[in-house]
Amino acid sequence: MTIRPILIHPDPRLKTVASPVGDITDELRQLGRDMLETMYDAPGIGLAAPQIGVLSRVLVMDCIKEEGAAPRPMILFNPEITWSSEDVSTYEEGCLSIPDQYAEVDRPAEVEVRWIDENGAPREEHFKGLWATCVQHEIDHLNGKLFIDYLKPMRRQMITRKMQKLKRERTRP
């Protein structure tokens, strides 16, 4: 498995709508495994393919955070939300493409998601709590949307400027 570099906002690939994947190939399964490895290494609880520069509808997540609990790595191909609750929950969200920046975002408290698993089988699951927030955040990435897009313009611009500065600092010799 390969840990892939994570793109930092602003990057035009993070604002691009990702394309659906076709048949689940060994190459796509490897992409999913690499994404999980990258996500765990970061560390994070979710990662979408556009964050590593791959403009395909693939996301990974594992929201198990309890000490000693078994991990639950998930790879979702072509995920789509088929239902969302009217109830809303607010979580302080962060993003591996926007390091060290956090903000409260309101999202549906529960969602049902349909996707294709790594064996090419259709799957569907009801998510709530952190899992629901995470899957919505990652599907937003597949649609070219970042969590800061939910913020007021002034706050969004401030975070974007911080990321531009961070990118400049990382490219200096």
C-alpha positions as CSV (number, residue, x, y, z in Angstrom):
1,M,0.0,0.0,0.0
2,T,1.1,3.5,-0.7
3,I,0.5,6.7,1.3
4,R,-0.5,9.3,-1.2
5,P,0.1,13.1,-0.8
6,I,-3.0,15.0,0.2
7,L,-3.9,18.1,-1.7
8,I,-4.1,21.4,0.3
9,H,-6.8,24.0,-0.4
10,P,-6.9,26.0,-2.5
11,D,-6.4,23.6,-5.4
12,P,-8.8,23.5,-8.4
13,R,-9.1,19.7,-8.2
14,L,-10.8,20.1,-4.8
15,K,-13.5,22.1,-6.4
16,T,-14.1,19.7,-9.3
17,V,-17.0,17.3,-9.5
18,A,-15.6,13.7,-9.5
19,S,-16.6,11.2,-12.2
20,P,-18.4,8.0,-11.4
21,V,-16.3,4.8,-11.5
22,G,-17.2,1.9,-13.9
23,D,-16.5,-1.7,-13.1
24,I,-14.6,-2.3,-9.8
25,T,-11.1,-3.2,-11.0
26,D,-8.0,-4.3,-9.1
27,E,-6.7,-0.8,-9.7
28,L,-9.7,0.8,-8.0
29,R,-9.5,-1.7,-5.1
30,Q,-5.8,-0.7,-4.7
31,L,-6.8,3.0,-4.8
32,G,-9.2,2.3,-2.0
33,R,-6.6,0.5,0.1
34,D,-4.1,3.3,-0.6
35,M,-6.7,5.9,0.5
36,L,-7.3,4.0,3.8
37,E,-3.6,3.9,4.5
38,T,-3.3,7.6,3.7
39,M,-6.3,8.5,5.9
40,Y,-5.0,6.4,8.9
41,D,-1.5,7.9,8.5
42,A,-2.8,11.5,8.4
43,P,-4.6,10.7,10.8
44,G,-8.2,11.2,9.8
45,I,-11.6,9.5,9.8
46,G,-12.5,10.1,6.1
47,L,-10.8,10.8,2.7
48,A,-12.2,11.4,-0.8
49,A,-10.3,10.5,-3.9
50,P,-10.2,14.2,-5.1
51,Q,-8.1,15.0,-2.0
52,I,-5.3,12.9,-3.5
53,G,-5.8,14.3,-7.0
54,V,-7.9,11.4,-8.3
55,L,-11.2,12.8,-9.7
56,S,-13.2,9.6,-9.2
57,R,-16.3,9.0,-7.0
58,V,-14.4,7.0,-4.3
59,L,-14.3,7.7,-0.6
60,V,-13.0,5.9,2.5
61,M,-13.9,6.3,6.1
62,D,-13.6,4.8,9.6
63,C,-15.2,6.7,12.4
64,I,-14.3,4.2,15.2
65,K,-12.4,6.3,17.7
66,E,-12.8,4.3,20.9
67,E,-9.5,3.0,22.4
68,G,-9.2,-0.7,21.8
69,A,-12.3,-0.9,19.5
70,A,-11.9,-2.8,16.3
71,P,-11.5,-0.5,13.3
72,R,-14.2,-0.5,10.6
73,P,-12.6,0.6,7.4
74,M,-15.0,1.3,4.6
75,I,-14.4,1.9,0.9
76,L,-17.4,3.4,-1.0
77,F,-17.5,3.6,-4.8
78,N,-20.1,5.9,-6.4
79,P,-21.8,6.7,-3.0
80,E,-25.0,8.6,-3.1
81,I,-27.3,9.9,-0.3
82,T,-30.8,8.4,-0.9
83,W,-32.5,9.9,2.2
84,S,-31.7,12.5,4.9
85,S,-33.4,13.3,8.1
86,E,-35.0,16.6,8.8
87,D,-33.3,16.6,12.2
88,V,-30.0,18.4,12.1
89,S,-26.8,17.9,14.1
90,T,-23.9,20.2,14.5
91,Y,-20.3,18.9,14.5
92,E,-17.0,20.7,14.6
93,E,-15.6,19.6,11.3
94,G,-12.0,19.6,10.0
95,C,-10.5,18.4,6.8
96,L,-7.2,16.8,5.8
97,S,-7.0,19.2,2.9
98,I,-7.5,22.2,5.3
99,P,-5.1,21.3,8.1
100,D,-5.6,22.6,11.6
101,Q,-8.8,24.6,10.8
102,Y,-12.1,23.6,12.3
103,A,-15.6,25.0,12.2
104,E,-19.1,24.0,13.3
105,V,-21.2,22.7,10.3
106,D,-24.9,21.8,10.5
107,R,-25.9,18.7,8.5
108,P,-28.8,16.2,8.5
109,A,-28.4,14.0,11.7
110,E,-29.1,10.8,9.8
111,V,-28.6,9.7,6.2
112,E,-29.1,6.6,4.1
113,V,-26.3,6.0,1.6
114,R,-26.1,3.6,-1.4
115,W,-22.8,2.6,-2.9
116,I,-20.8,-0.2,-4.6
117,D,-18.4,-2.1,-2.4
118,E,-14.9,-3.4,-3.4
119,N,-16.4,-6.6,-4.6
120,G,-18.8,-4.8,-7.0
121,A,-21.8,-5.5,-4.8
122,P,-24.5,-2.8,-4.2
123,R,-24.7,-1.8,-0.5
124,E,-26.9,0.5,1.5
125,E,-26.6,1.6,5.1
126,H,-28.2,4.0,7.5
127,F,-25.7,6.3,9.2
128,K,-26.1,8.6,12.2
129,G,-23.9,10.6,14.5
130,L,-20.3,11.1,13.5
131,W,-20.7,8.5,10.7
132,A,-23.5,10.5,9.1
133,T,-21.5,13.7,9.3
134,C,-18.4,12.0,7.9
135,V,-20.1,10.4,4.9
136,Q,-21.8,13.7,4.0
137,H,-18.5,15.6,4.3
138,E,-16.7,13.1,2.0
139,I,-19.6,13.0,-0.6
140,D,-19.4,16.8,-0.6
141,H,-15.7,16.4,-1.7
142,L,-16.9,14.3,-4.6
143,N,-19.2,17.2,-5.6
144,G,-16.4,19.8,-5.4
145,K,-17.6,21.2,-2.1
146,L,-15.5,21.8,1.1
147,F,-16.8,22.2,4.6
148,I,-15.7,25.9,4.6
149,D,-18.2,26.5,1.8
150,Y,-20.8,26.3,4.6
151,L,-19.2,29.2,6.5
152,K,-19.7,32.9,6.2
153,P,-17.6,34.5,3.4
154,M,-15.3,36.4,5.8
155,R,-14.4,33.3,7.8
156,R,-14.0,31.2,4.6
157,Q,-11.6,33.8,3.1
158,M,-9.6,33.9,6.3
159,I,-9.1,30.2,6.3
160,T,-8.2,30.2,2.6
161,R,-5.5,32.8,3.2
162,K,-4.1,30.7,6.0
163,M,-3.9,27.7,3.6
164,Q,-2.3,29.8,0.9
165,K,0.4,30.8,3.4
166,L,0.8,27.2,4.5
167,K,1.3,26.1,0.9
168,R,3.9,28.8,0.3
169,E,5.8,27.8,3.5
170,R,5.8,24.1,2.4
171,T,7.3,24.9,-1.0
172,R,10.1,27.0,0.4
173,P,13.5,25.3,0.3
